[in-house]
Amino acid sequence: MILDKPWGKVATYALNQPASVRVITVEPGKETSVHYHRMRDETWVVLDPGLTVEIGNRVVEAQPGEEFTIPAEETHRIRCTGPARGRILEIAYGYTSEDDTQRLEDPYGRPLEPDW
């Protein structure tokens, strides 16, 4: 399943409640919203150069192969600062659904409240 976003896309390869596997692609000059999830933890594995990850108050110019852990309720964002699209392999543990996304800031004008 591929879900288009204003900043790129999310391709889901395994969608299970114990763990889901997705590839997040962010286009050059784009960024995800600042958001968090109440019901899942995430592990990110950086696949491409040119990505900046923000997790809580940390901002990291991520390198391919680096891994990051995002616990439930921790704010996070991905920015593509490179000349080519950047990808992150995401393994989500827990309830993986778009309705568990609480946006705090969104440059695309999407609602900040979840659709619960």
N, C-alpha and C positions, 0 to 999 in steps of 0.2 A: 504494500500500500504506500503510495506517495502522496504527501500532503503539501501543496504549494503554500508558501508564505510570502509576505511582501519582501522579505530579506533573502529568500532562497527556498529551500525545501527540506522536508524530513521524510526519509524513506525508512519504513518499518519492515524489518526482516523476520522478527519473531515477536508476537504480542501475546504475552502470558502475564498473569498476575504475579507469580513469583519473580519473574525477570523478563524484560523485553529488550530487544536489540534494535537500535536505529542508527542511521547515519544522518547527521545534521550537516547540510551544505549551506554555507553563507557566501553570498555573492560579494565581489569586491566593493568596498565602500559602504557596505550594509552592516546592520547589527540586529541582534534579537532584542526583544524588550528586556527590561530589568524585571525579573519575575522569580517566583518560587513555587514549590509544590508542597502541599501539606501531607500527602500520602505516599511519597516515594523518595528514595535516595537515588543518586545517580553517580556513575563512574564515567568519566570522559577519557578517551584516548585520542590524542591529537594525531591526525593523519597527514596534514599538510602544513607547510610553513605559512606565515602571514596572518596568523590568528592571535588576537588578544582575548584572554578570558578574564572575566571579573567574577570572583566568588566572594561574597561578603565584601570586606574592605580590601581584599587582595586584587591586584591587577598584574597579570603576568603576560609577557610576550611569549606565547607558548611555542614550543618546538615539537616537530614530529616525534612521536613515541612517548611524550610526556603524558602522565596520567594525573587526573584530578578527581577528588571525591567531593560530592556536593550532598550534604545531609538534607533531609526534609526540612523545609522552612528556611533554608539558607538562600539568600538572593543570589542570582547569577545572570550573566549575559555573555554573549560571544560577539566579537567584532572581527570583521575581515579587513585587515589593513594592508594586505598584499595586493599584487597586481592580478592574481588569479583567484578563483573561488577556493574556499577552504572547507575542509571536512573534519568532523569529529565523530568518532564512534562512541555512541552512548549506550551504556547498559543501565537500565532503570530497574530498581528493586522495589516492588510494591505495586500500587495502583497506577497504571500507566494509561492516562486518558487526557485529552485536551481540556476537559472540564476541571482538572486539578491544577490548572495554571492560574496563578494570581499575579497579574501584571501590576507593577508599581509605576512604570514609566514605559511609554510606547511611542516611538517616533512616527508610527504609521496611522495614528488616530484610532486604533482598535480600543474596545472597551477595557477599562481597568478591572472591572468586576467580573468574576467568573459567571458562567451560565448555570449555576446551581439552582 
